[in-house]
Amino acid sequence: MSGRAFPARIVKSDTVRQIAYGVVLEPRTADNPDTQGDWYTAEDIEAAAHGFLEGVAKGEGGADLMHEDDGEGPLVGYPVESFIAPVDYAWGSGDRAEVVKAGSWVMGVHYPDPGIWAAVEKGELGAFSVWGQGKRFF
């Protein structure tokens, strides 16, 4: 499978349960594209979130290590929460606070391995990203 990764930072972590939470995708416009110059609607994001969870339900997805092996790397984390933000809201505190925009896909991923979790806590691993494909029409 070919594709590109779109990183997003972790907003919150639960040290006891070893769960990292973050925004996977947020709505963007042509005037405010992502770092690859792409933009997507809330409807596009919802379709991506639902498609991902459908794959997980079929045993086809989870969190790998930075999309190693062209997205076919070993799973190191498992989605335990996923939702589409119904409204804008503030999440986190201090220098980690961020506004989550309505229509954003938010996910919590459990990392059961203590070594992987330690790397997530240090910021060495764990930025959420979307591994996908798209077709440009311009």
Summary of the structure (lengths in Angstrom):
residues: 138
radius of gyration: 14.7
end to end distance: 23.0
largest distance: 47.2
contacts: 367
relative contact order: 0.28
helix: 23%
strand: 33%
